[in-house]
Amino acid sequence: MAFPTHRPRRLRRTEPLRRMVRETQLSVNDLIMPLFIVPGSEMSNPISSMPGIAQLSVDRAVEECRQIRDLGIPGVILFGIPDHKDALGSDAYADDGIIQRALAALKEAVPGLLLLTDVCFCEYTDHGHCGIVKAQDVDNDATLDILAKEAVSHARAGADIVAPSDMMDGRVGVIRQALDAEGFPHVPILAYAAKFASGFYGPFREAAESTPQFGDRRSYQMDPANGNEALREVALDIEEGADMVMVKPALPYLDIIRRVRQRFDVPVAAYHVSGEYAMLKAAALNGWLDEERVMLEALTGIKRAGADLILTYYAKDAARLLGRT
Ligand code: PBG
């Protein structure tokens, strides 16, 4: 029973027909906007490899977050770039650290916007690695203590959700325990569970000033060649108490998003990372791609693969477009 009985084009003839049978609906509710916070005031430092994105001081971040909330985007994820970096990344868990100050200001000025924080050390350490370095490698177990301190400090300052991105073994468990012990049993953990050692983080490292000063992150982030291992990482994080899990980057890893979605029953997030944004921007600025179209196509593809949430630098642009359709 094929052609001419079946003619798939029948359901594509007009926009109302296409709308009626559309399988994937991208929504503003799916989007989270990443923000880079720097000390000082009235600062908006453009990031050259991410046109349209800037490092913002807290006062500017407040204005930005009002716009983000007014566009209907449910939340932002904050990355801090401190004045002072040291071997332990101590600004990351200081009560008056850059993220803690941003959280306090945003909680007060922009109620109703979810504040997520990236729990990691690479933006705070002078060597640019994601934890305590011993013998030219990140010491897993020593790093767990300070990760737990960082997560609790974020929760105390007003974080609604903490998102550990360091890829240390056992981090979700120690963070859950520490949050519970310190009076934050209600704060969810969004684990960057399958985070790959990716070249697509390049522009982020300019934005967060977090390029490793020696070596690379391959002893803790995952090998891009591995899919089964991603499922084991996700399983461990859920066992340790992750409420939601993330796959990162997004477009080169749609198969992983799909497999995680099919295997596990927790919300799945995908991070459409800095390099993915930069590629589309660069092509659009050259007039080689229609930016609005490819942005929505990329985000729809990530959602169709199985992501419930998408962290993307295009969140505001996408929200504006979705509001119009
Ligand atoms: C680590 C972290 C990174 C990103 C998010 N959290 C960078 C890294 O692992 O080197 C990258 C996000 C992006 O590229 O947009 N704190």
Residues whose N, C-alpha, C, O or C-beta is under 5 A from the ligand:
A	BS01	PBG	C120 C122 S165 F200 Y201 F204 V273 S274 G275
